[in-house]
Amino acid sequence: MHIHLELDTCGLNCPLPILKTKKALSGMQSGEVLRVRSTDQGATRDFQAFAKQTGHVLIEQSVNGQEFIFVLQRK
């Protein structure tokens, strides 16, 4: 899978990771892929809800130590 853009939101708490993700996705073309790194404990729930509400596709989510990683495809 080709990642078009990486976004590091580590150290930021809700709602900043989602707001920065929304801004990044708005500058991308339909079908492009964004990888987001976060340390926010509520990020998993937030990103699932964000994808459902916006129509962007949450392709993958994983945990790497203290980091949560999300891969989204712009609708």
N, C-alpha and C positions, 0 to 999 in steps of 0.2 A: 504494500500500500504506500502510495506517495503522500507524504505530509507536505502541504503547501506552506504552512505557517505554524510556528511554535509560540506558545504564550506561557510565560512563567508568572503565576500569581501566588507563588509561595510567600508565606508571611502575611498575606492579606486575608481578612475575615469577611464573612457575608455582610453585604451583598457584592463587595468589590470583585471577587472572581467572576461572578455571573455578568456584572456590568462590563468588565473588560472583555469577556468572551463575546458578549453581544456586539460590542464596538468592533472587535476584530472580525467577526463574521460578516458584519455589514459592509466591510471593505473587500470582501472576497467574492469570487464568482460562484454561481450555482455549481455544485458538485465538488468544489474544492474541499480539502480536508485540513482541519485545525487540531493540533494536539495541545492540551492545556495541562499544566502541572499546578497542583494546589496542595496546601497543607491544612486547609480549613476542614475541620472534622465533619461539618455538615455538607460538604461539597457533593458527596455521592447523591444524597437526596435532592439537593438543589439542581444538579446537572440533569438528573432524570426528569424532574419537573420542567426544567427549562426546555429540554428537547421536546417533551410532550406538548408544551404550550406553544412553541414556536414552529414546530414542524421540521426542525433540523434533526438529522439522524445521529443518535449516540451510537457510534459504531463499536466502541470499546471503552471499558473502564477497568482500571486495575489499581493495585496498591503496591508501592515499592518503598518499603520501610515506612517513613512518616509521610511520604508523598502519595497523593491520589493523582492518577493520570486518566485523562478523558480524551477520547478521539471523536470529534464531531465532523459530520459532513454537512456543508451548507445546503439548504433546500433550494 
